[in-house]
Amino acid sequence: MTDSKKILLIHAPHKPVKAGESIDLSRLADALRARGAEVESLAFGERVDYLLDQFEAGALPVVFRGEQGA
């Protein structure tokens, strides 16, 4: 892991339109946590002030183009 142990997994805020376009971040989050990271998943546009505060504090943003699955 790098110096930053806080990772923000950022995804689209709505359900996928087409079948097969959803992503499952739970296994990635579990693997990162197993390596000692603090992981949080947020929808893009959700809690914007909090998100900006986390960026300023050094959290690593990881943005996914696909939508979060149900």
A tleap script that builds the chain and sets N, CA, C and O, in Angstrom:
source leaprc.protein.ff14SB
mol = sequence {
  NMET THR ASP SER LYS LYS ILE LEU LEU ILE
  HIE ALA PRO HIE LYS PRO VAL LYS ALA GLY
  GLU SER ILE ASP LEU SER ARG LEU ALA ASP
  ALA LEU ARG ALA ARG GLY ALA GLU VAL GLU
  SER LEU ALA PHE GLY GLU ARG VAL ASP TYR
  LEU LEU ASP GLN PHE GLU ALA GLY ALA LEU
  PRO VAL VAL PHE ARG GLY GLU GLN GLY CALA
}
set mol.1.N position { 0.846 -1.183 0.000 }
set mol.1.CA position { 0.000 0.000 0.000 }
set mol.1.C position { 0.892 1.247 0.000 }
set mol.1.O position { 2.040 1.213 0.443 }
set mol.2.N position { 0.338 2.326 -0.502 }
set mol.2.CA position { 1.045 3.598 -0.483 }
set mol.2.C position { 0.864 4.265 0.870 }
set mol.2.O position { 0.273 3.684 1.780 }
set mol.3.N position { 1.373 5.486 1.004 }
set mol.3.CA position { 1.208 6.219 2.255 }
set mol.3.C position { -0.263 6.469 2.570 }
set mol.3.O position { -0.665 6.410 3.732 }
set mol.4.N position { -1.061 6.745 1.555 }
set mol.4.CA position { -2.486 6.990 1.756 }
set mol.4.C position { -3.199 5.663 1.946 }
set mol.4.O position { -3.149 4.793 1.077 }
set mol.5.N position { -3.858 5.511 3.075 }
set mol.5.CA position { -4.564 4.267 3.355 }
set mol.5.C position { -6.067 4.414 3.185 }
set mol.5.O position { -6.798 3.440 3.363 }
set mol.6.N position { -6.552 5.618 2.841 }
set mol.6.CA position { -7.975 5.850 2.630 }
set mol.6.C position { -8.241 5.848 1.134 }
set mol.6.O position { -7.642 6.622 0.387 }
set mol.7.N position { -9.146 4.969 0.699 }
set mol.7.CA position { -9.486 4.860 -0.716 }
set mol.7.C position { -10.984 5.085 -0.875 }
set mol.7.O position { -11.792 4.476 -0.173 }
set mol.8.N position { -11.341 5.960 -1.797 }
set mol.8.CA position { -12.742 6.234 -2.100 }
set mol.8.C position { -13.084 5.608 -3.443 }
set mol.8.O position { -12.540 6.007 -4.472 }
set mol.9.N position { -13.981 4.631 -3.437 }
set mol.9.CA position { -14.457 4.014 -4.673 }
set mol.9.C position { -15.686 4.806 -5.110 }
set mol.9.O position { -16.716 4.782 -4.435 }
set mol.10.N position { -15.580 5.498 -6.223 }
set mol.10.CA position { -16.638 6.400 -6.679 }
set mol.10.C position { -17.287 5.804 -7.924 }
set mol.10.O position { -16.601 5.430 -8.875 }
set mol.11.N position { -18.618 5.721 -7.907 }
set mol.11.CA position { -19.358 5.100 -9.008 }
set mol.11.C position { -20.539 5.978 -9.403 }
set mol.11.O position { -20.875 6.932 -8.701 }
set mol.12.N position { -21.167 5.652 -10.528 }
set mol.12.CA position { -22.338 6.392 -11.000 }
set mol.12.C position { -23.482 6.226 -9.999 }
set mol.12.O position { -23.594 5.181 -9.358 }
set mol.13.N position { -24.337 7.252 -9.860 }
set mol.13.CA position { -25.379 7.223 -8.833 }
set mol.13.C position { -26.658 6.484 -9.209 }
set mol.13.O position { -27.589 6.448 -8.404 }
set mol.14.N position { -26.739 5.899 -10.391 }
set mol.14.CA position { -27.989 5.274 -10.817 }
set mol.14.C position { -27.765 3.831 -11.248 }
set mol.14.O position { -26.630 3.390 -11.431 }
set mol.15.N position { -28.851 3.115 -11.405 }
set mol.15.CA position { -28.791 1.714 -11.836 }
set mol.15.C position { -28.418 1.656 -13.323 }
set mol.15.O position { -28.732 2.577 -14.077 }
set mol.16.N position { -27.750 0.578 -13.742 }
set mol.16.CA position { -27.371 0.449 -15.157 }
set mol.16.C position { -28.589 0.317 -16.065 }
set mol.16.O position { -29.609 -0.254 -15.678 }
set mol.17.N position { -28.467 0.854 -17.276 }
set mol.17.CA position { -29.547 0.784 -18.251 }
set mol.17.C position { -29.523 -0.558 -18.971 }
set mol.17.O position { -30.573 -1.155 -19.209 }
set mol.18.N position { -28.332 -1.032 -19.319 }
set mol.18.CA position { -28.189 -2.282 -20.059 }
set mol.18.C position { -27.694 -3.395 -19.143 }
set mol.18.O position { -26.932 -3.160 -18.205 }
set mol.19.N position { -28.142 -4.602 -19.434 }
set mol.19.CA position { -27.677 -5.765 -18.674 }
set mol.19.C position { -26.177 -5.927 -18.864 }
set mol.19.O position { -25.660 -5.703 -19.958 }
set mol.20.N position { -25.484 -6.313 -17.813 }
set mol.20.CA position { -24.054 -6.558 -17.889 }
set mol.20.C position { -23.193 -5.323 -17.703 }
set mol.20.O position { -21.968 -5.415 -17.777 }
set mol.21.N position { -23.804 -4.167 -17.462 }
set mol.21.CA position { -23.027 -2.942 -17.288 }
set mol.21.C position { -22.778 -2.586 -15.828 }
set mol.21.O position { -22.080 -1.615 -15.536 }
set mol.22.N position { -23.338 -3.358 -14.916 }
set mol.22.CA position { -23.128 -3.034 -13.503 }
set mol.22.C position { -21.769 -3.555 -13.040 }
set mol.22.O position { -21.205 -4.475 -13.633 }
set mol.23.N position { -21.265 -2.959 -11.989 }
set mol.23.CA position { -19.996 -3.389 -11.417 }
set mol.23.C position { -20.221 -3.769 -9.964 }
set mol.23.O position { -21.101 -3.220 -9.300 }
set mol.24.N position { -19.436 -4.695 -9.479 }
set mol.24.CA position { -19.516 -5.125 -8.089 }
set mol.24.C position { -18.206 -4.749 -7.417 }
set mol.24.O position { -17.165 -5.357 -7.670 }
set mol.25.N position { -18.271 -3.750 -6.568 }
set mol.25.CA position { -17.064 -3.255 -5.918 }
set mol.25.C position { -16.760 -3.969 -4.611 }
set mol.25.O position { -15.717 -3.719 -4.006 }
set mol.26.N position { -17.639 -4.848 -4.163 }
set mol.26.CA position { -17.464 -5.459 -2.841 }
set mol.26.C position { -16.193 -6.302 -2.746 }
set mol.26.O position { -15.498 -6.244 -1.732 }
set mol.27.N position { -15.877 -7.078 -3.770 }
set mol.27.CA position { -14.657 -7.904 -3.705 }
set mol.27.C position { -13.398 -7.048 -3.742 }
set mol.27.O position { -12.426 -7.341 -3.046 }
set mol.28.N position { -13.411 -5.992 -4.549 }
set mol.28.CA position { -12.277 -5.073 -4.583 }
set mol.28.C position { -12.109 -4.403 -3.223 }
set mol.28.O position { -10.995 -4.315 -2.706 }
set mol.29.N position { -13.201 -3.936 -2.650 }
set mol.29.CA position { -13.142 -3.290 -1.335 }
set mol.29.C position { -12.609 -4.257 -0.280 }
set mol.29.O position { -11.781 -3.876 0.548 }
set mol.30.N position { -13.077 -5.503 -0.303 }
set mol.30.CA position { -12.601 -6.510 0.659 }
set mol.30.C position { -11.101 -6.762 0.509 }
set mol.30.O position { -10.383 -6.864 1.504 }
set mol.31.N position { -10.629 -6.861 -0.734 }
set mol.31.CA position { -9.202 -7.103 -0.975 }
set mol.31.C position { -8.353 -5.927 -0.500 }
set mol.31.O position { -7.283 -6.123 0.077 }
set mol.32.N position { -8.822 -4.720 -0.738 }
set mol.32.CA position { -8.090 -3.536 -0.283 }
set mol.32.C position { -8.067 -3.457 1.244 }
set mol.32.O position { -7.047 -3.104 1.837 }
set mol.33.N position { -9.186 -3.786 1.870 }
set mol.33.CA position { -9.238 -3.792 3.341 }
set mol.33.C position { -8.285 -4.840 3.912 }
set mol.33.O position { -7.652 -4.615 4.944 }
set mol.34.N position { -8.189 -5.978 3.242 }
set mol.34.CA position { -7.273 -7.033 3.700 }
set mol.34.C position { -5.820 -6.566 3.651 }
set mol.34.O position { -4.976 -7.080 4.386 }
set mol.35.N position { -5.528 -5.594 2.787 }
set mol.35.CA position { -4.172 -5.026 2.680 }
set mol.35.C position { -3.980 -3.821 3.596 }
set mol.35.O position { -2.938 -3.166 3.555 }
set mol.36.N position { -4.988 -3.527 4.424 }
set mol.36.CA position { -4.855 -2.462 5.408 }
set mol.36.C position { -5.452 -1.121 5.034 }
set mol.36.O position { -5.260 -0.139 5.752 }
set mol.37.N position { -6.171 -1.058 3.927 }
set mol.37.CA position { -6.763 0.216 3.505 }
set mol.37.C position { -8.118 0.435 4.166 }
set mol.37.O position { -8.837 -0.510 4.489 }
set mol.38.N position { -8.439 1.698 4.356 }
set mol.38.CA position { -9.784 2.089 4.764 }
set mol.38.C position { -10.512 2.420 3.471 }
set mol.38.O position { -10.089 3.314 2.737 }
set mol.39.N position { -11.606 1.709 3.180 }
set mol.39.CA position { -12.288 1.839 1.896 }
set mol.39.C position { -13.716 2.317 2.107 }
set mol.39.O position { -14.425 1.843 2.994 }
set mol.40.N position { -14.118 3.262 1.276 }
set mol.40.CA position { -15.487 3.760 1.310 }
set mol.40.C position { -15.997 3.854 -0.114 }
set mol.40.O position { -15.259 4.253 -1.014 }
set mol.41.N position { -17.251 3.491 -0.325 }
set mol.41.CA position { -17.867 3.546 -1.643 }
set mol.41.C position { -18.920 4.655 -1.647 }
set mol.41.O position { -19.787 4.706 -0.774 }
set mol.42.N position { -18.833 5.534 -2.635 }
set mol.42.CA position { -19.762 6.656 -2.749 }
set mol.42.C position { -20.233 6.795 -4.186 }
set mol.42.O position { -19.498 6.493 -5.126 }
set mol.43.N position { -21.476 7.259 -4.346 }
set mol.43.CA position { -21.968 7.598 -5.676 }
set mol.43.C position { -21.469 8.986 -6.038 }
set mol.43.O position { -21.420 9.875 -5.189 }
set mol.44.N position { -21.099 9.171 -7.299 }
set mol.44.CA position { -20.636 10.476 -7.764 }
set mol.44.C position { -21.747 11.498 -7.548 }
set mol.44.O position { -22.897 11.253 -7.911 }
set mol.45.N position { -21.407 12.637 -6.959 }
set mol.45.CA position { -22.396 13.676 -6.686 }
set mol.45.C position { -23.037 13.554 -5.318 }
set mol.45.O position { -23.783 14.439 -4.900 }
set mol.46.N position { -22.755 12.467 -4.616 }
set mol.46.CA position { -23.308 12.230 -3.283 }
set mol.46.C position { -22.337 12.796 -2.244 }
set mol.46.O position { -21.141 12.509 -2.297 }
set mol.47.N position { -22.836 13.587 -1.314 }
set mol.47.CA position { -22.012 14.133 -0.228 }
set mol.47.C position { -20.775 14.851 -0.779 }
set mol.47.O position { -19.647 14.539 -0.398 }
set mol.48.N position { -20.994 15.798 -1.661 }
set mol.48.CA position { -19.901 16.475 -2.372 }
set mol.48.C position { -18.917 17.144 -1.416 }
set mol.48.O position { -17.706 17.011 -1.595 }
set mol.49.N position { -19.408 17.855 -0.410 }
set mol.49.CA position { -18.503 18.519 0.541 }
set mol.49.C position { -17.619 17.505 1.259 }
set mol.49.O position { -16.423 17.735 1.443 }
set mol.50.N position { -18.209 16.390 1.661 }
set mol.50.CA position { -17.444 15.328 2.324 }
set mol.50.C position { -16.378 14.777 1.376 }
set mol.50.O position { -15.232 14.564 1.770 }
set mol.51.N position { -16.769 14.552 0.137 }
set mol.51.CA position { -15.849 14.022 -0.868 }
set mol.51.C position { -14.655 14.957 -1.069 }
set mol.51.O position { -13.512 14.502 -1.115 }
set mol.52.N position { -14.912 16.244 -1.187 }
set mol.52.CA position { -13.828 17.214 -1.358 }
set mol.52.C position { -12.923 17.261 -0.132 }
set mol.52.O position { -11.705 17.386 -0.261 }
set mol.53.N position { -13.513 17.162 1.055 }
set mol.53.CA position { -12.714 17.124 2.286 }
set mol.53.C position { -11.793 15.908 2.297 }
set mol.53.O position { -10.641 16.005 2.720 }
set mol.54.N position { -12.296 14.764 1.833 }
set mol.54.CA position { -11.492 13.541 1.800 }
set mol.54.C position { -10.339 13.669 0.804 }
set mol.54.O position { -9.230 13.207 1.074 }
set mol.55.N position { -10.597 14.295 -0.343 }
set mol.55.CA position { -9.523 14.534 -1.321 }
set mol.55.C position { -8.442 15.414 -0.712 }
set mol.55.O position { -7.249 15.140 -0.848 }
set mol.56.N position { -8.874 16.467 -0.044 }
set mol.56.CA position { -7.924 17.395 0.580 }
set mol.56.C position { -7.099 16.698 1.657 }
set mol.56.O position { -5.934 17.037 1.866 }
set mol.57.N position { -7.701 15.726 2.338 }
set mol.57.CA position { -7.005 14.995 3.399 }
set mol.57.C position { -6.081 13.906 2.850 }
set mol.57.O position { -5.380 13.245 3.617 }
set mol.58.N position { -6.075 13.717 1.519 }
set mol.58.CA position { -5.144 12.769 0.925 }
set mol.58.C position { -5.724 11.424 0.544 }
set mol.58.O position { -4.978 10.507 0.200 }
set mol.59.N position { -7.054 11.285 0.598 }
set mol.59.CA position { -7.665 10.023 0.183 }
set mol.59.C position { -7.429 9.805 -1.310 }
set mol.59.O position { -7.379 10.758 -2.088 }
set mol.60.N position { -7.285 8.555 -1.692 }
set mol.60.CA position { -7.057 8.194 -3.087 }
set mol.60.C position { -8.401 7.917 -3.761 }
set mol.60.O position { -9.077 6.956 -3.395 }
set mol.61.N position { -8.806 8.738 -4.739 }
set mol.61.CA position { -10.065 8.467 -5.431 }
set mol.61.C position { -9.866 7.442 -6.544 }
set mol.61.O position { -8.899 7.519 -7.302 }
set mol.62.N position { -10.780 6.488 -6.636 }
set mol.62.CA position { -10.788 5.513 -7.726 }
set mol.62.C position { -12.185 5.588 -8.331 }
set mol.62.O position { -13.166 5.204 -7.694 }
set mol.63.N position { -12.271 6.084 -9.563 }
set mol.63.CA position { -13.559 6.343 -10.196 }
set mol.63.C position { -13.864 5.246 -11.208 }
set mol.63.O position { -13.012 4.877 -12.016 }
set mol.64.N position { -15.093 4.730 -11.154 }
set mol.64.CA position { -15.533 3.677 -12.063 }
set mol.64.C position { -16.578 4.238 -13.007 }
set mol.64.O position { -17.492 4.951 -12.592 }
set mol.65.N position { -16.433 3.914 -14.262 }
set mol.65.CA position { -17.354 4.401 -15.281 }
set mol.65.C position { -18.701 3.685 -15.198 }
set mol.65.O position { -19.743 4.299 -15.427 }
set mol.66.N position { -18.686 2.406 -14.876 }
set mol.66.CA position { -19.923 1.635 -14.787 }
set mol.66.C position { -20.721 1.985 -13.551 }
set mol.66.O position { -20.228 2.657 -12.645 }
set mol.67.N position { -21.958 1.523 -13.522 }
set mol.67.CA position { -22.833 1.786 -12.398 }
set mol.67.C position { -22.705 0.698 -11.348 }
set mol.67.O position { -22.406 -0.454 -11.664 }
set mol.68.N position { -22.933 1.069 -10.108 }
set mol.68.CA position { -22.922 0.122 -8.994 }
set mol.68.C position { -24.115 -0.806 -9.148 }
set mol.68.O position { -25.234 -0.344 -9.368 }
set mol.69.N position { -23.890 -2.103 -9.036 }
set mol.69.CA position { -24.971 -3.070 -9.131 }
set mol.69.C position { -25.868 -3.042 -7.918 }
set mol.69.O position { -25.517 -2.468 -6.887 }
set mol.70.N position { -27.027 -3.663 -8.040 }
set mol.70.CA position { -28.000 -3.682 -6.934 }
set mol.70.C position { -27.523 -4.550 -5.802 }
set mol.70.O position { -28.214 -4.682 -4.792 }
savepdb mol mol.pdb
quit
